């Protein structure tokens, strides 16, 4: 079955970009690139197999000069793509982008012209509706605004005292109680009425549970904690013994290590598959660089090491020590987002 031409074009553009970014005279750079390509699906066509084969030969021999993957000519360099083909691919890619942008401008103008009449009609309908509302509302508007403001103030006050999740739980529990009263007053009791009581009740219980868990979801609170404290949040039976420690390693949960000699937590790892409500020092998996660095600008964090890949192919790692705590924080980015977070003892 013939391959999709769009997939081949996309792969050629990827190869041209790598041609410009990677130093193919450096074997370590080539090996890192191979590792990344094997972990992630950057290629969509059979060009991946040819490209990996060339990289493998480059790693094995410093004297190997490959044929160009496109024109099959040996040009004397070590890059998988000759300069002429690289230039041609990049030029065509830019040209297609410019054509797409130009066509988009034309289409936008057409849409603007076609929708102008519809916009004016919708505006007239909206104006007429607003005038009708103003005529009918009269003096009742002030009363309604006052009542809504009072309810909003009351709800905000409750949220500040007991938290958002518990506030929602209280509201839904009230709905369950109301449905229960209607059920007992009703002479003809049905299964549907029972469900109207039970479903809000179950939802309220779940919301109360969420509120309880979220209070202790920043993992910095567990660093250095005694094992008995950890077992309040994580099942003791799921901790597995290692040589010098016991480790909690469950899918979708943080990895927690307790040192046998001290009985205290000495390492916490939060990876990309961990639940989104888990945070480390206020940083969550998937947070943007901007959001993470805003937290790390605080004077409590001191940058001591960083490993940044200018090409953007590999992950960037920043290491901080924490004032007032004997811990080290490692933040790893996969592109523009937080990929994993590690807390460990200095």
ABEGO torsion letter per residue (X at the ends): XBBBAAAAAAAAAAAAAAAAABBAABAAAAAAAAAAAAABBABABAAAAAAAAAAAAAAABAABBBBBAAAGBBAGBABABBAAAAAAAAAAAAAAAAAAAAAAAAAAAAAAAAAAAAAAAAAAAAAAAAAAAAAAAEAAAAAAAAAAAAAAAAAAAAAAAAEAAAAAAAAAAAAAAAAAAAAAABABBBAAAAAAAAAAAAAAAAAAAAAAAAAAABAAAABGBBAAAAAAABBAAABBBBAABBBBBBBGBBBBBBBAAAGBBABBBBBAABBAABBBGGBBBGBBAAAAAAAAABAABBBABBBBBAAGABBBBBBBBBBGBABBBBBBBBEABBABBBBBBX
